[in-house]
Amino acid sequence: MTPNPADILRRQRARESAARTYARSFPIVPVRASGMTVEGADGRRYLDCLSGAGTLALGHNHPVVTEAVRRTLDSGAPLHVLDLATPQKDDFTEALFATLAAGFRDRARVHFCGPAGTDAVEAALKLTQTATGRRGLLAFTGGYHGMTAGALAVSGNVAVRAPVPGGAAEVTRLPYPYAYRCPFGVGGERGAQIAAAYTERLLDDPAGGVVPSAAMILEVVQGEGGAVPAPDGWLREMRRITAEREIPLIVDEVQTGVGRTGAFWAVEHSGVEPDVIVMSKAIGGSLPLAVIVYRDDYDGWAPGAHTGTFRGDTLAMAAGAATLRFVAREGLAGRAAAVGARMTSRLDGLRTELPVIGDVRGRGLMIGVELVDPQAAPDGCGARPAAPRLAAAVRAACLDRGLIVELGGRYDATLRLLPPLTITDEEAEVVLDRLSDAIAQVTAQATAGPHLAGRSS
Ligand SMILES: Cc1ncc(COP(=O)(O)O)c(C=O)c1O
């Protein structure tokens, strides 16, 4: 039976909650997928630069993943056993620990969480609050950590936090070094230095309003925040500042992990050793899996302290172990660094021709292209106002051209490219051709017709 895409879209629109997300921006009905190509029920094919919000390190249905799943199914292994010991869990843990830096691995503990990144964030916050006996949390502007209460409280986006009354924890928001829109109006390396100095002074100010901190949580490259990379030196400063005050450092690698930024774990770029790493998305090889890995001296939990029914899905552990080993064996982090650098450089080169591109940034295959109103005056750092309506029009124009690209960042004005690490050179060129063509067309329409550049409709 050939599904009728229009009927499916209509029925799901009518029955699903108002909170439905990606289905709004991408009204397609995927029926087959392989690598970075997704085929819709209408027969159209798309290059997928969203990759399940950074989940699909190997693209869709990679043979390494499908064979691991098939092998496990054929073996008769139980698919669900709560958190009992299984050969699949043992093998996944072996594969995961092999990816950790030696010093960290030797003293690491893993906790299997409910299968979403947000539950692993909750676990990390709870672990450090239990271990330190403190309740305060340090988090960053622009950060995103998930949708459950604790994870939401440490996220920056006011639009998603504001409608939820109350709040689980006392959170101090610190400035993230976002060079293009520097919180101090300075930008560059200097802006990051000021952000670090401000953090240190605030923590030591007895009247600064900061309650004793159970943890600092950060992303090495902010994902939903618009592919904003933090300088390595700033991260080293955060490590020094937290270590000197005995505050555990939680690095949220839910989106940056498994090679995406050009290192297996993004924190490796800086040489920093965190206390807790939060992992999800790619570690399950397309299937739901989330864990925290942390230093053993924080393991002060009582049995059942962070329990849950779906903590370690057998198929996800098999697919995840196969993915972790493949990424390591094939050197895909290095490949992400090389292809990402080429893509970023070509995009950067388009800025003169397409002045709507305000900033091109990222690390490895986590790339952000921030669109701005080229006619508006720049601020003191040279940044022009964000152009979210134009960005939404570019996203739609990309879809028309067979390219799936999602938005993120402040005002949803940043096009985020998260292709699989297996993207070929040819696919990377096609992605950039379609993207630049879409931006050029939308810009031309905006210049000729009704103004698309502003923030409000
Ligand atoms: C850095 C980061 N942390 C946590 C999460 C939450 O993960 P999940 O959507 O699986 O709950 C996300 C999701 O995008 C993320 O990017």
The ligand as an SDF file (V2000), in Angstrom:
LIG
                    3D

 16 16  0  0  0  0  0  0  0  0999 V2000
   23.2960   19.9010   24.5300 C   0  0  0  0  0  0  0  0  0  0  0  0
   21.9810   19.2050   24.7180 C   0  0  0  0  0  0  0  0  0  0  0  0
   21.6700   18.7180   25.9230 N   0  0  0  0  0  0  0  0  0  0  0  0
   20.5160   18.0870   26.1540 C   0  0  0  0  0  0  0  0  0  0  0  0
   19.5940   17.9120   25.1400 C   0  0  0  0  0  0  0  0  0  0  0  0
   18.3010   17.2080   25.4280 C   0  0  0  0  0  0  0  0  0  0  0  0
   18.2850   15.9660   24.8020 O   0  0  0  0  0  0  0  0  0  0  0  0
   16.8810   15.2590   24.5040 P   0  0  0  0  0  0  0  0  0  0  0  0
   16.1960   16.0730   23.4480 O   0  0  0  0  0  0  0  0  0  0  0  0
   17.2430   13.8840   24.0290 O   0  0  0  0  0  0  0  0  0  0  0  0
   16.1270   15.2340   25.7800 O   0  0  0  0  0  0  0  0  0  0  0  0
   19.8750   18.4090   23.8680 C   0  0  0  0  0  0  0  0  0  0  0  0
   18.9050   18.2550   22.7670 C   0  0  0  0  0  0  0  0  0  0  0  0
   19.0100   18.8110   21.7080 O   0  0  0  0  0  0  0  0  0  0  0  0
   21.1030   19.0670   23.6400 C   0  0  0  0  0  0  0  0  0  0  0  0
   21.4180   19.5660   22.4490 O   0  0  0  0  0  0  0  0  0  0  0  0
  1  2  1  0
  2  3  1  0
  2 15  2  0
  3  4  2  0
  4  5  1  0
  5  6  1  0
  5 12  2  0
  6  7  1  0
  7  8  1  0
  8  9  2  0
  8 10  1  0
  8 11  1  0
 12 13  1  0
 12 15  1  0
 13 14  2  0
 15 16  1  0
M  END
$$$$
